[in-house]
């Protein structure tokens, strides 16, 4: 497909006139043929009458909502690109939409309509390839039938030719399935990035307020212990967000020498507070196991996913969830695929309904689930399998109907002399002296909670803080007193003006002003890019107090 959009028709189904008109005007300017429908029922009628090349569907509409429209259109025309546009940002809606036949999932408000045009063009091109693939497959199948009818069983050469054609058809089908799976993972990765930004913005004030409150309570109080646990959970949540993003992008994990019993025990403590009383947790955790090379966040996620899977198998009837951690050597007669050696074995078993043998070979496939729509994404065990394999480990499953399921994880140990002791969480940085100062800081963020929290935190470090809740307001303050501010700390994503645009404007006024850019999600900016603009540091939210204190002093170039 070329860059021309001539003769490509696009149907927009959205109950908001402004959204329909904005999308229509933009795509018409790019040469697309635009059709509009103001609700789901009208959209279906227009689709059947006009047969557009691409359909854009709003997820939330009165009457027939976007998911219902999506189900109907996907069944009627599976080769037509159906792109969902939503402002809800709910992961379950996104997974439901993708499993129901959506080709892409775009969050409102659409900051760059060029992204929408790119999605439309990409969907149209993929549709064209799928149609060509199907037509070619149908042609091959027709040729097989034709030759079989004409030649019958004349020679074995014909059988070989037919076999080659069948293999070619199978290859085309595998390619088509891979294309669909790749598209789903790309859409989920895009959605995960948006959710990561919002979630990190929520975590940031939780972390900041918690750390400041820890300063205000007695050192030997239960309140301080509770606050330390909140901080620990917030750090775990931030790591989990990064882990989800890494999974969607296919990034490598960050292994380190690790003793697993602390992580397993922490996961079981969290589970104990959430599981119903009908489920008994039994554990046998050895504290003498040798270390493994592992990513602590991924191991924690693996344990939680396996235990959550066991809970779902027993939630209706109750039962026993058993977790065992020990050091063992696999029996080569039982596990011939595992190389000989010393391993840490993690066993998670339940007394639930079991897994049918027809499903055993598919349970680690992405999106495979036997749960009803809305109760599972089909990604939990797939992520567990990916984590185990990325750690050079092995996973096996044994299940009997009505008796329960057992998962065995084998992770290779490492030598004691290269291992470092590993602790869950981090040292209490707040017990260490924090660098501060008395400089004037211009603080910019559109989130009221973040502004309030950061202002308090910086003032406790001794700084004089001027807060602005928008880029335009910050620009106005800076123009009035460009020499007054020693440092600017700005958020990246703001409605009226991005942090990059604000930074460029302030640097035009005063080229030497130090700037720190904060963001909840970054996929495109690198250290070299921001330094080329003139920004001194890029900081990822949520930022812990000791981190921002150190970055400020590093940027200002002196200790206080």
CORRAZI-V922207 format. One line per field, one symbol per residue. ss: DSSP state (H for helix, E for strand, C for the rest). burial: # if it has 24 or more other C-alpha atoms within 12 Angstrom, else .. A space follows every 50 residues. Layout:
ss = ???
burial = ???
//
This chain:
ss = CCCCCCCCEEEEECCCHHHHHHHHHHHHHCCCEEEEECCHHHHHHHHHHH CCCEEEEECCCCCCCHHHHHHHHHHHCCCCEEEEEECCCCHHHHHHHHHC CCCEEEECCCCCHHHHHHHHHHHHHHHHHHHHHHHHHHHHHHHHHHHHHH HCCCCHHHHHHHHHHHHHHHHHHHHHHHHHHHHHHHHHHHHHHHHHHHHH HHHHHHHHHHHHHHHHCCCCCHHHHHHHHHHHHHHHHHHHHHHHHHHHHC CCCCCEEECHHHHHHHHHHHHHCCCCCCEEEEEEECCCCCCEEECHHHHH HHHHHHHHHHHHHHCCCCEEEEEEEEEECCCCCCCCCCCCCCEEEEEEEE CCCCCCHHHHCCCCCCCCCCCCCCCCCCCHHHHHHHHHHHCCCEEEEEEE CCCEEEEEEEEEECCHHHCCCCCCCCCCHHHCCCCCCCCEEEEECCCHHH HHHHHHHHHHCCCEEEEECCHHHHHHHHHHCCCCCCEEEEECCCCCCCHH HHHHHHHHHCCCCEEEEEECCCCCCCHHHHHHHCCCEEEECCCCHHHHHH HHHHHHCCCC
burial = ....#..########...##..##..##.#.#############.##... .##########..###########..###########.###.######## ########....#..##.#########.##..#...#..#...#...... ...........#..#...#..#...#...#..################## ##############............######################.. ..#..#############..#...#...#####.#...############ ###############...##########.#.......#...######### #####....#..##.##.#......################.#######. ...###########.......#.##....#...####.#########..# ###########.#############.##...#..##########..#### #######..#..##########.......#..################## ###.##....
//
